Amino acid sequence: MIEAVLFDWVDTLVQFTWDDELLEEAHRVALAATGSADEPASFTSRYRRLVLENATPGDDYRDLLRALGVADVDRFID
């Protein structure tokens, strides 16, 4: 009896690609949901520097979002 199956995720089943436009659109939706007046392109630029380039594995994502000026972190994540 097979108890588990392990797939090779190195583009075997799913191809992972980065999409800057998708990230900015996600930020646009999240910022609108929180009532932020922040410009999505500006937010994405700051997000890229703080979260994608400088964050370390021990950093709390909620704290990083607060540092970016997100007031309602839970709503932004949702």
MDAnalysis code that builds the backbone (N, CA, C; Angstrom):
import MDAnalysis as mda
import numpy as np

u = mda.Universe.empty(234, n_residues=78, atom_resindex=np.repeat(np.arange(78), 3), trajectory=True)
u.add_TopologyAttr("name", ["N", "CA", "C"] * 78)
u.add_TopologyAttr("resid", np.arange(1, 79))
u.add_TopologyAttr("resname", ["MET", "ILE", "GLU", "ALA", "VAL", "LEU", "PHE", "ASP", "TRP", "VAL", "ASP", "THR", "LEU", "VAL", "GLN", "PHE", "THR", "TRP", "ASP", "ASP", "GLU", "LEU", "LEU", "GLU", "GLU", "ALA", "HIS", "ARG", "VAL", "ALA", "LEU", "ALA", "ALA", "THR", "GLY", "SER", "ALA", "ASP", "GLU", "PRO", "ALA", "SER", "PHE", "THR", "SER", "ARG", "TYR", "ARG", "ARG", "LEU", "VAL", "LEU", "GLU", "ASN", "ALA", "THR", "PRO", "GLY", "ASP", "ASP", "TYR", "ARG", "ASP", "LEU", "LEU", "ARG", "ALA", "LEU", "GLY", "VAL", "ALA", "ASP", "VAL", "ASP", "ARG", "PHE", "ILE", "ASP"])
u.atoms.positions = np.array([
    [0.838, -1.179, 0.000],
    [0.000, 0.000, 0.000],
    [0.886, 1.247, 0.000],
    [0.586, 2.175, -0.886],
    [1.328, 3.438, -0.951],
    [0.807, 4.369, 0.134],
    [1.728, 4.897, 0.946],
    [1.345, 5.794, 2.035],
    [1.603, 7.258, 1.697],
    [2.519, 7.488, 0.784],
    [2.826, 8.872, 0.425],
    [3.448, 8.913, -0.964],
    [3.315, 10.060, -1.585],
    [3.931, 10.282, -2.886],
    [4.664, 11.609, -2.812],
    [5.902, 11.631, -3.248],
    [6.701, 12.845, -3.250],
    [6.983, 13.226, -4.700],
    [6.613, 14.455, -5.056],
    [6.861, 14.942, -6.405],
    [8.061, 15.875, -6.401],
    [8.788, 15.865, -7.469],
    [9.892, 16.784, -7.664],
    [9.294, 18.112, -8.105],
    [9.410, 19.142, -7.289],
    [8.784, 20.434, -7.585],
    [9.693, 21.366, -8.380],
    [10.751, 20.876, -8.957],
    [11.636, 21.727, -9.740],
    [11.105, 21.776, -11.171],
    [9.985, 22.464, -11.333],
    [9.319, 22.644, -12.622],
    [8.784, 21.351, -13.225],
    [8.605, 20.307, -12.411],
    [8.029, 19.069, -12.918],
    [6.535, 19.222, -13.126],
    [5.848, 19.722, -12.127],
    [4.404, 19.885, -12.204],
    [3.979, 21.338, -12.333],
    [4.728, 22.219, -11.687],
    [4.371, 23.624, -11.646],
    [5.613, 24.441, -11.974],
    [5.451, 25.411, -12.831],
    [6.558, 26.298, -13.138],
    [6.387, 27.577, -12.328],
    [7.349, 27.873, -11.484],
    [7.301, 29.073, -10.662],
    [8.015, 30.196, -11.396],
    [7.305, 31.270, -11.652],
    [7.895, 32.433, -12.292],
    [7.505, 33.681, -11.511],
    [8.347, 34.674, -11.571],
    [8.084, 35.931, -10.883],
    [7.328, 36.844, -11.831],
    [6.349, 37.565, -11.297],
    [5.553, 38.467, -12.123],
    [5.393, 39.784, -11.380],
    [6.171, 40.789, -11.778],
    [6.111, 42.103, -11.122],
    [4.731, 42.740, -11.240],
    [4.092, 42.580, -12.382],
    [2.763, 43.167, -12.579],
    [1.731, 42.527, -11.651],
    [1.843, 41.228, -11.450],
    [0.922, 40.536, -10.550],
    [1.127, 40.997, -9.106],
    [2.379, 41.180, -8.706],
    [2.664, 41.671, -7.356],
    [2.060, 43.058, -7.155],
    [2.258, 43.936, -8.115],
    [1.705, 45.286, -7.988],
    [0.175, 45.264, -7.972],
    [-0.437, 44.404, -8.775],
    [-1.905, 44.303, -8.778],
    [-2.405, 43.783, -7.432],
    [-1.705, 42.809, -6.863],
    [-2.085, 42.304, -5.538],
    [-1.986, 43.415, -4.505],
    [-0.946, 44.224, -4.591],
    [-0.816, 45.350, -3.674],
    [-1.925, 46.369, -3.899],
    [-2.289, 46.603, -5.150],
    [-3.377, 47.544, -5.456],
    [-4.664, 47.099, -4.755],
    [-4.982, 45.812, -4.854],
    [-6.200, 45.267, -4.231],
    [-6.104, 45.351, -2.711],
    [-4.958, 44.960, -2.162],
    [-4.789, 44.970, -0.701],
    [-4.845, 46.387, -0.145],
    [-4.216, 47.327, -0.829],
    [-4.241, 48.714, -0.363],
    [-5.650, 49.284, -0.425],
    [-6.384, 48.964, -1.481],
    [-7.774, 49.431, -1.588],
    [-8.632, 48.837, -0.477],
    [-8.405, 47.569, -0.152],
    [-9.188, 46.903, 0.891],
    [-8.944, 47.517, 2.259],
    [-7.757, 48.062, 2.464],
    [-7.449, 48.665, 3.763],
    [-7.722, 50.166, 3.777],
    [-8.173, 50.707, 2.644],
    [-8.479, 52.133, 2.588],
    [-7.244, 53.011, 2.510],
    [-6.131, 52.420, 2.118],
    [-4.888, 53.181, 2.032],
    [-4.873, 54.069, 0.800],
    [-4.290, 55.251, 0.952],
    [-4.138, 56.163, -0.174],
    [-2.785, 55.971, -0.853],
    [-2.016, 55.000, -0.356],
    [-0.682, 54.727, -0.890],
    [-0.767, 54.329, -2.362],
    [0.123, 54.843, -3.179],
    [0.199, 54.503, -4.597],
    [0.792, 53.087, -4.733],
    [0.096, 52.166, -5.397],
    [0.572, 50.777, -5.503],
    [1.997, 50.629, -6.036],
    [2.366, 51.394, -7.066],
    [3.717, 51.270, -7.619],
    [4.769, 51.682, -6.598],
    [4.491, 52.756, -5.858],
    [5.416, 53.208, -4.820],
    [5.503, 52.183, -3.692],
    [4.341, 51.662, -3.288],
    [4.313, 50.658, -2.223],
    [5.093, 49.420, -2.654],
    [4.876, 48.969, -3.885],
    [5.563, 47.772, -4.372],
    [7.065, 47.990, -4.404],
    [7.500, 49.171, -4.770],
    [8.931, 49.484, -4.780],
    [9.518, 49.400, -3.374],
    [8.823, 49.997, -2.390],
    [9.282, 49.925, -0.993],
    [9.209, 48.495, -0.468],
    [8.156, 47.763, -0.838],
    [7.979, 46.368, -0.434],
    [9.144, 45.525, -0.957],
    [9.487, 45.741, -2.205],
    [10.586, 44.989, -2.806],
    [11.881, 45.196, -2.020],
    [12.191, 46.462, -1.698],
    [13.428, 46.747, -0.955],
    [13.407, 46.135, 0.444],
    [12.313, 46.360, 1.177],
    [12.258, 45.918, 2.568],
    [12.037, 44.421, 2.711],
    [11.051, 43.891, 2.023],
    [10.660, 42.493, 2.226],
    [11.456, 41.539, 1.348],
    [11.546, 41.822, 0.063],
    [12.169, 40.865, -0.850],
    [13.689, 40.925, -0.840],
    [14.255, 42.094, -0.602],
    [15.707, 42.223, -0.676],
    [16.401, 42.221, 0.675],
    [15.747, 42.731, 1.722],
    [16.437, 42.919, 2.999],
    [15.901, 42.106, 4.168],
    [14.746, 41.502, 4.036],
    [14.185, 40.741, 5.156],
    [14.995, 39.470, 5.384],
    [15.019, 39.047, 6.629],
    [15.699, 37.800, 6.983],
    [14.644, 36.780, 7.418],
    [14.982, 35.493, 7.403],
    [13.995, 34.468, 7.760],
    [13.344, 34.676, 9.132],
    [14.023, 35.327, 10.048],
    [13.469, 35.534, 11.384],
    [12.526, 36.716, 11.491],
    [12.439, 37.533, 10.458],
    [11.574, 38.709, 10.506],
    [10.106, 38.316, 10.506],
    [9.307, 39.050, 11.267],
    [7.857, 38.832, 11.310],
    [7.228, 39.615, 10.160],
    [6.510, 38.910, 9.279],
    [5.919, 39.545, 8.095],
    [4.970, 40.669, 8.484],
    [4.225, 40.491, 9.567],
    [3.294, 41.527, 10.012],
    [4.055, 42.795, 10.419],
    [5.186, 42.626, 11.073],
    [6.003, 43.783, 11.458],
    [6.567, 44.489, 10.226],
    [6.959, 43.711, 9.213],
    [7.458, 44.312, 7.979],
    [6.364, 45.137, 7.301],
    [5.146, 44.608, 7.275],
    [4.037, 45.356, 6.680],
    [3.747, 46.624, 7.465],
    [3.817, 46.547, 8.788],
    [3.612, 47.756, 9.608],
    [4.687, 48.801, 9.301],
    [5.933, 48.327, 9.119],
    [7.026, 49.250, 8.795],
    [6.799, 49.931, 7.443],
    [6.032, 49.283, 6.575],
    [5.683, 49.868, 5.278],
    [4.477, 50.799, 5.372],
    [3.899, 50.916, 6.567],
    [2.783, 51.826, 6.782],
    [1.413, 51.195, 6.662],
    [1.341, 49.869, 6.634],
    [0.040, 49.196, 6.558],
    [-0.603, 49.237, 7.936],
    [-1.737, 49.910, 8.042],
    [-2.409, 50.056, 9.333],
    [-3.172, 48.791, 9.720],
    [-3.898, 48.220, 8.793],
    [-4.702, 47.019, 9.065],
    [-4.039, 45.819, 8.388],
    [-3.048, 45.274, 9.067],
    [-2.229, 44.197, 8.502],
    [-3.066, 42.966, 8.178],
    [-3.960, 42.573, 9.072],
    [-4.770, 41.375, 8.823],
    [-5.632, 41.532, 7.570],
    [-6.249, 42.673, 7.398],
    [-7.075, 42.909, 6.208],
    [-6.221, 42.930, 4.949],
    [-5.028, 43.536, 5.038],
    [-4.122, 43.577, 3.907],
    [-3.741, 42.151, 3.482],
    [-3.418, 41.301, 4.441],
    [-3.052, 39.912, 4.138],
    [-4.226, 39.147, 3.556],
    [-5.412, 39.351, 4.125],
    [-6.596, 38.672, 3.588],
    [-6.830, 39.057, 2.150],
])
